[in-house]
Amino acid sequence: MNNELTKIHLAGDTINKNDVDSLIEWLKTYPRLTKGPLTIDYEENWSSYIESKYSVFVNSGSSANLLVLASMIEVGMIQPGDEVVVPALSWSTNLSPVIQLGLKPILCDCNLEDLSIDLEHFKQIIKENDPKVLFLVSVLGLVPDMKQICEICSQSSIFLIEDTCESLGAEFQNKKLGTFGFASTFSTYFGHHISTIEGGMVCTSNVEFMNVLKGTRSHGWDRDMELDYQKYLRDKNEIDDFSARFTFYFSGFNFRGTDLQAFLGLKQLEKLPSIIEKRNKTFMRYYKELNLSWKPVLYDDRKISNFAYPVIHPRRSEIVDALQEKNIEVRPLICGSLGTQPYFIKYNGAPIILENASLMSSSGFYLPNHAGLSNNDITRIIHTVNNFC
């Protein structure tokens, strides 16, 4: 490796010195650190940005995914044994909660335009099965065809859950991703658009579901719920006020975030627009200057919010070696196909081979994109890739 070249990291920290200094000053006031009033402020500010009625802050995007499906089971929207469509090109904790909760996953291939689900394969799955949920993932900030996806789900009475962890701020026809489905999930882990160190969010416009989410997030009790819903549960179960604080109505978790994280989140939301702008400028440089035969398709009615730049190339291993030699971090395109991951093979008894997702496993990777990249960093990355293309 060329040690004279400064390392270009795959992801950058969005929590800077000013954020840390502000956090220190806040800590000197000896505030509440566990989930409290700042968490509520953060949830309300998040809802305002996303334009969703309700947001529920949790300790990770992975917890958000599990919480959504578990809460849907709690309210009887779905039940163990129901089929859930999961993109083969997605993250392990899109698939894991489906397995963990006794639901049946059906993997859907990706398309080669925006890397989300292949709509023809999705339609075929519906013909051959009876899925109750689509767990849609918008990959790397690219924007799926939400119009068609919503129409297909509506026609087949399928609940649409949007995993928007990589696409905070992306839009389809001037409407933000994360507001099309019954619920949506987000991640604020290090390296994502904004960071609360660890953290995630669930959004929904359904008031009952919001209350259930807040219950299942915290052990199954009613403390964080709206007063009307608290009263409904207490009356229904004949619970007096003294006992109510330690009464559990749902099979819950402890997925709460903290006010310390919420303090950071509020600061992060203030600079989110500039972060998205910087990421998308870098994306467009890659798009225009990389001499690649495959590129994602861009549409006038879709606003990307890029997480990282995807590359699909048959000489992946050579390009990756060259990038690493130039001290540039690089990684597989998400994790390739979930259908060939060891834990899915253990669950399913055999791998599932899907054409496009398999191509991601063999030829897909992505390049760094974050607000900390310099023009020289981007130029070095582009020149290194173009030497092979």
N, C-alpha and C positions, 0 to 999 in steps of 0.2 A: 504494500500500500504506500502511496506517496504521502509521507508524513509532512511535507512542506505545505500541502494544501489544507486550508481550514476546513474542518468537518462541516458538511451540510446535513443538518438533521432532517429526518422525515417529518417530524412534528415540532411545533414551537410552543413555548409556555406563554399563555396570554395573561398570566398574573405577573405584573411587572413590579419594579421597585416601589413605584408610587402606590400600587395596590397594597403591598406589604406594609408600607409605612402607615397608610390609612388604617389598615387592620390593627396595627400595633397601637395607634392612638385610640381606636375604638375599644380595644381590650383594656386599656388603662382606665376606662370608665367602669370596669367590672360589670359588664352586662351579662344578661342570661346567654349562655352558650348553646344549650340544648334547644330543640325546636320550640320557637316562641313567636313573638310579634314580628320579627324580621322575616321569618319564614312566610308568614301571611302576606307581608308587603312584597316579597319576592314573587310569590305565586300570582299576586294581583298584577304586578308589573309584567310578568311573563305572559299572562292572559291578554293584557293590553297589546303587547307586541305581536303575539301570534294571532290575535283576534279570535280567541276561543273563550267561551264563557267561564270555564273553570280549569284551573291547573293545580296539580297535587305534586309537591316536591318530595322526591325520594332519594335514597342514597346512591343510586346508580341507574344507568339506562337499562342494564340487565334486570335489575329489580323491577323497573317500570314494566318491562315486558311480562315478567312473571305475575306482577300485581294485576295487570289488566285481565289476563286470562283467568286467574284465580277468582277475581271479583265477578267476572262474567258467570263463572260456575256458581258462585255464592247466590247470585240473584236469579239463577235458573235460565239464563239466556242460552247457555250451552251446558253439556254434561259430559262426564268421562265417557270415552268411546266415540264422541263426535269427531268428524274429520276437519282438520285445519290445513289449509294450503300455505306452505312455507316456501319462499324463494330458495332455490338451490344455491344461488349466489347471495349469501347473507352471512350473518354472524352466528356463532355457536348458540348464543342465548336468544336467538329467535326460535331455534328448533328445540333447545333443551326444555323450556317450560312446557311445551306441548307434550313431550314425552313424560316429564315429571308429574304432570297433572292427569295422566291417564287418557289424554286425547290422542287422536291418531293423525300423525303428520303425513301429508302428501307433498312431495317436493315438485316444484314447478321450475322448468328451465328458464333461463334468462334470455332476453333478446339482445341483438347486437347494435341497437340504436342508442338506448339510454341505460342498458344493463339491468333494468328492472324485469319483471316477469314477462315471458313470452305470451302474448294474449291468445294466440291460437292454441298453445299448449294448455293454458288456463281454461279455455272453452272446452277442450277435450276432457280435461279432468272433471269438469262439471257434468259432462255427458255421461261419464263412466262412474261417477261417485256422487256423494251427496254432502259436499263440504258446507260447514256452517260458518266458517271464518276464513278470510284471507288476511294473512299477516304480511302486508305489502312493505317492501323496503325500497326507499329511494336511494340509489347507490351513489355514493361519493358526491352528493349534491346535485346530481343530474335529475331531471324531472320526468316522471312517467306520464303516460297519457291518462290523466286523471278522469277525463270525460268518459272515455270508453270503459275504464276500470269501474267507475261508479255505476255506469249503466248496466254492466254485466252483473255486478254484485246486487244491484237493486232488482233486476229481473229474476235472479235466482235466490233471493232472500238470504244473501250471504253478508254477515257482518264484516265491514272493512275496518281493520286496525292498521294504522300507519306507523311504521317505524321510521322516524325522521331524524334519527340520531346523527346521521352524516349530512343532513340537509337543512339545518336551521336557517330560516330566512328565504329558502327557495320558494318560487311561486309558479302556479299554473293559472293562466288567464287572470292575473292580478289577485289571486287568492292564495294565501300561504299554505304550503304543504303542512299537514298536521291538523287541518280543519275540514278535510273532506270526509273522513270516516267517522265511525261511532266514537272512536278514541284514538289517541296517538301517543307515541313515546319519544323521548328525547334523551340525549346524554350530554353531560357537562364534565366528562372525564378529561384529564390532561390530553392536549392535542386536538380536541374537538374545537368547534368555532369559538366557544367560550368555555371557561373552566371554573368549577367550584371545588377543585382538587378531585374529589369524587362527587358524583351527583347525577340525578336524572329528573325527568318530569313526565307526568301523564296529563294529557289534556282531553277534555270532553265537554260537550254542550248539554249533557243529560244530568239534571240535578240529582236524581236518585242515585245514579251511578257514581257521581262525585262523592256523595256521602258514604257510599259503600267502599269506595277507594280509600277514603280517609279512615274508615274503620279497619279494613284489612291491612292498611299500611301500619297501623299501631295496635297489634295484638288481637284486634277484633272488637275493641270497645268503642264507645260512642263519643268520647271526649271532644274530638275535633269536628264533629258533625254540626250541621245547622240545628238550631233549637227545635224547630218543627219536626225534623227527622228524629232527633233524640226522643222527643215526646212520643212520636209514633212507635218507636221501638220499645220504649219503656211501658207504654200502655198495652201494646200488643203482648208483651211478655210478662206483664204485671210485676214490674220492677220498681221498687221505691227509690227515692233519690239517694238515700244513704248507701244502698247496695250498688247503685248504677255505676259508680266510678270503677268498680271491679267486676262488672258483668260483661261477658264477651258474647256478642251476637253472631260473629263470623269466625271462621277458621283463619286466623290472621298471622301476620309476620311482624317483625320489627324492621321496617324499611325507611324509617324516618331519617331526614337530613338534620342538620343543626343550624342554629342561627349564625354561627361562625361562617358556615358555607353560604348561607343566604346573604350575609354581608358582602362576601366576595361576588356572589351572583348579581346583586344589584349594581355593583360597580362595573361588572362585565357587560351587562345589558346596555350600559351607556355607550360603550365603544363597539358594540356589535356591528352597527352599520359600516364603520370604517374598516373593520376586520373583513367583512364580506366583500367590500369594494376592493381591498388589496388582494384577497384570494382570487377574485374573479379576474382582475387584471393579469395576475400570474397565469391563470387558466388560459386566457386568450393568447398570451404570448406562446405558451406551449402549443395551443391549437394552431396558431398561424405559422410558427417557426419550425416545429418538429416535422421532419420528412417521413411521415408514417403512412402506410397504406390504409390503416384503419383509424378512424377517429369517431368519437360520439357525434350523433346528429344533433344539431342545434335548431331550435324552433323560435320563431318570433314571439309566440304567446307563452313562452316558458322562461322564467328567470332562474338561472342556476345559482347555487351558493356552494361553490366547489370545496370539497374536503381534501381531495388529492387528485392528481391527473392520471387517468387510466391509460395503460399501454397494452396492446395485444400484439405480440410479435413472435414468429417461430424461432427466432434466435435469442429467446429470452435469457438463457443462461449466460451467453456471451455478453449481452448488454449489461446484465446485472453484475457480472464480474468486472466489466469496464467501469461501471459507476462506482462500485466499491473500491476499485483501484484509485479512483479520483476522490476518494474520501466522501462519497455521497451515499447517504442511507437510502435503501430501497427495500420494498417488501412485496410479497404476493398480493394479488388483487383480492382484497379482503382475506379469505382463507381458501380460495378456490371453491370447488363444489362440495357442499355439505354431504352429498350422496356418497362420497368416497372417504369421509372422515371416519377414523376408527370407532368413535362412540356411536355413530349412526349405523355402521356395519354391525356392531355388537347388538344394537337394538333391533335392526331389521333382518339380520341373518345373512345379508349379502349387500354389496354396494348397489347403488342405482346410478346408471350411466346416462347422463343427459348431454346432448351434443354440445350446446353452447357453454354450459357450465363446465363441462370437461375441458373445453378450450381455455377457459379461465385458469383451470388448474395447471395446464401444461404451458400456456403462453402468456398469461396475464400477470401484470405487476403494476404498481403505481409509483409515481414520482412525487417528491416532496412538494407540498403547497401549504404555506402558512404565512402569517403576517410578518414574520421575522426574516424572510428571504430578501436578499439584496438583488439588484439587477445583475451583478457579477455572478452571484450564486446561480441564478436562473440561466444565464448565458453558459456557464460551465456545464450545467445539466443538459441543456439543449445540444451543445456541441458534442458532448460525449455520446448521446443517443444517436445523433445524426451521422456519426462516423460509421454506424452499422446500417444505415437506412438510405 
